[in-house]
Amino acid sequence: MAVEITDANYSDLLANSQQPVMIDFWAEWCGPCKLIGPVVDELHEDYQGKAIIGKVNVDHNPEISAHFGIRNIPTIIFIKNGEMVDRSVGAVPKNVLTEKLDAIL
Protein backbone atom coordinates (compact mmCIF):
# COMPACT_ATOMS: atom_id res chain seq x y z
CA MET A 1 0.00 0.00 0.00
CA ALA A 2 1.36 3.41 -0.97
CA VAL A 3 2.33 5.89 1.73
CA GLU A 4 -0.53 8.14 2.87
CA ILE A 5 0.64 11.73 2.50
CA THR A 6 -1.23 14.51 4.30
CA ASP A 7 -0.94 18.24 4.79
CA ALA A 8 0.45 17.47 8.26
CA ASN A 9 3.14 14.94 7.31
CA TYR A 10 4.21 16.10 3.84
CA SER A 11 7.22 18.12 4.97
CA ASP A 12 8.50 15.41 7.28
CA LEU A 13 8.04 12.59 4.79
CA LEU A 14 9.05 14.08 1.49
CA ALA A 15 10.41 17.60 1.46
CA ASN A 16 13.97 16.48 2.18
CA SER A 17 13.83 13.01 0.66
CA GLN A 18 16.98 11.75 -1.02
CA GLN A 19 14.85 9.38 -3.11
CA PRO A 20 12.62 10.38 -6.02
CA VAL A 21 8.95 10.75 -5.07
CA MET A 22 5.75 9.93 -6.95
CA ILE A 23 2.49 11.26 -5.52
CA ASP A 24 -0.99 10.24 -6.67
CA PHE A 25 -3.62 12.94 -6.00
CA TRP A 26 -7.02 11.24 -5.79
CA ALA A 27 -10.51 11.28 -4.21
CA GLU A 28 -12.90 8.52 -3.15
CA TRP A 29 -15.64 9.73 -5.54
CA CYS A 30 -13.33 9.75 -8.59
CA GLY A 31 -13.88 6.83 -10.98
CA PRO A 32 -10.55 7.11 -12.85
CA CYS A 33 -8.79 7.36 -9.47
CA LYS A 34 -10.19 3.95 -8.55
CA LEU A 35 -8.71 2.53 -11.75
CA ILE A 36 -5.22 3.86 -11.15
CA GLY A 37 -5.12 3.28 -7.38
CA PRO A 38 -4.11 -0.40 -7.58
CA VAL A 39 -1.39 0.48 -10.11
CA VAL A 40 0.05 3.04 -7.67
CA ASP A 41 0.05 0.38 -4.93
CA GLU A 42 1.90 -2.02 -7.26
CA LEU A 43 4.50 0.66 -8.00
CA HIS A 44 4.99 1.13 -4.25
CA GLU A 45 6.00 -2.54 -4.06
CA ASP A 46 8.05 -2.45 -7.29
CA TYR A 47 10.10 0.59 -6.25
CA GLN A 48 10.56 -0.26 -2.56
CA GLY A 49 13.88 1.24 -1.47
CA LYS A 50 14.33 3.14 -4.75
CA ALA A 51 11.51 5.72 -4.64
CA ILE A 52 8.76 6.94 -2.33
CA ILE A 53 5.32 6.24 -3.76
CA GLY A 54 2.50 8.07 -2.00
CA LYS A 55 -1.13 9.11 -2.23
CA VAL A 56 -2.88 12.34 -1.29
CA ASN A 57 -6.65 12.46 -0.81
CA VAL A 58 -7.46 15.91 -2.24
CA ASP A 59 -10.68 16.22 -0.22
CA HIS A 60 -8.81 15.87 3.08
CA ASN A 61 -5.57 17.68 2.16
CA PRO A 62 -6.28 20.97 0.39
CA GLU A 63 -2.95 22.62 1.29
CA ILE A 64 -0.66 20.17 -0.48
CA SER A 65 -3.11 19.92 -3.39
CA ALA A 66 -3.07 23.71 -3.81
CA HIS A 67 0.73 23.80 -3.40
CA PHE A 68 1.12 21.61 -6.49
CA GLY A 69 -1.71 23.28 -8.44
CA ILE A 70 -3.86 20.16 -8.63
CA ARG A 71 -7.00 20.97 -10.62
CA ASN A 72 -7.89 17.58 -12.10
CA ILE A 73 -7.68 14.11 -10.62
CA PRO A 74 -6.12 11.70 -10.81
CA THR A 75 -2.92 13.71 -11.16
CA ILE A 76 0.40 12.06 -10.47
CA ILE A 77 3.44 14.20 -9.86
CA PHE A 78 7.10 13.25 -9.83
CA ILE A 79 9.56 14.99 -7.50
CA LYS A 80 13.35 14.85 -7.59
CA ASN A 81 15.58 16.78 -5.19
CA GLY A 82 12.52 18.52 -3.75
CA GLU A 83 11.36 19.89 -7.11
CA MET A 84 8.45 18.70 -9.25
CA VAL A 85 9.98 17.46 -12.51
CA ASP A 86 7.02 15.81 -14.25
CA ARG A 87 3.30 15.17 -13.98
CA SER A 88 0.67 12.92 -15.48
CA VAL A 89 -3.05 13.75 -15.55
CA GLY A 90 -5.75 11.11 -15.90
CA ALA A 91 -5.71 7.34 -15.62
CA VAL A 92 -2.66 6.16 -17.54
CA PRO A 93 -1.17 2.68 -18.03
CA LYS A 94 1.44 1.40 -15.58
CA ASN A 95 4.20 1.51 -18.19
CA VAL A 96 3.77 5.30 -18.57
CA LEU A 97 4.34 5.76 -14.84
CA THR A 98 7.29 3.36 -14.73
CA GLU A 99 8.96 5.21 -17.61
CA LYS A 100 8.59 8.51 -15.76
CA LEU A 101 9.90 6.99 -12.52
CA ASP A 102 12.83 5.31 -14.22
CA ALA A 103 13.74 8.63 -15.86
CA ILE A 104 14.27 10.28 -12.46
CA LEU A 105 16.01 7.42 -10.65
N, C-alpha and C positions, 0 to 999 in steps of 0.2 A: 504494500500500500504506500502510495506517495506521501511525502511529508506534508502535514497540514500547516500552511503558512497563514498567519493572521497579521492584522495591523500591529498587535502587541508583540509578536515574536519575530517579525521580519528582520529587523536590524540585527538582533542577536544571531539568528540562523544564517542569514545570507549576505548581509552588507559587506562583511569582510571575508567571505569565503575564498579559499584558494582554488576551489574546484569550480568548473563551469556550473551554471544553474539553469534549469528549465522550469518555468512556472506556467501551469495551466489555470487560467481564469475561467470559472464556471459558475453555474447556478443550478439548483435542484429542478427548477421548472424548464430548463433548457434541453430540448430534445437532442440536438447535435452534441451537446456536452455529455449526455449519457452514452452516446456512441463512442466518443473519444476517451472517456474516463478509463475504461479498462486498458486501453493502449498506453495511457500515461502510467498506470500501475505496472504494466509489463516493463516499460522503460525504466522505472524505478529499480526493478530487479536486475534488468540487463546492464545498467550502468552503476550498480552498487560499487562504491569506492572510487568511481571515476568522475561522477557528476551528482549534483543534488537535484532531484526531481521532486517538485512540490506542486500543491494545488491551493488556490485561493478561491473561496466562495465569495463572489462579488457582493452578494446581498448582506453578508455579515462583516465585510472588510472594505468599506468604501475608501479609506485613506490610501491603502496600497494600490487599489484599483485606479483611483484618480492620479496617483503619482506616476503610473505608467500609461495614463491616457487610454484606459480600456473603455471602448464604446460599444463593442460587439463581442459576443461570446459564442463559442469558445474562442479565446485568444491565448496563444501560447507564446511566451517571450523567452529569449535566450540571453543570459547574462554572462559576461566574462570580465574578470577583474573589476567587478562592481558596476560595469556599464552594460546597458542593453545593446546587443549587437545584431539581433535579428528578431523577427516575430512572424507568426503564422496565424491567420484568422480563419475560422471555420473548421469543420471536421475534415482532417486530412489523413491520408494513409500513414501507417507507422513508418514506412520507409522514408517519407518526407521528413519526419521528425528525427529519425536516426541520422540522416544526411546532415541536417542542421547541427545536431549534437556533435557528430564526428568532426565537423568543420571547426568547432571551437575547442576541441580537446587538446 
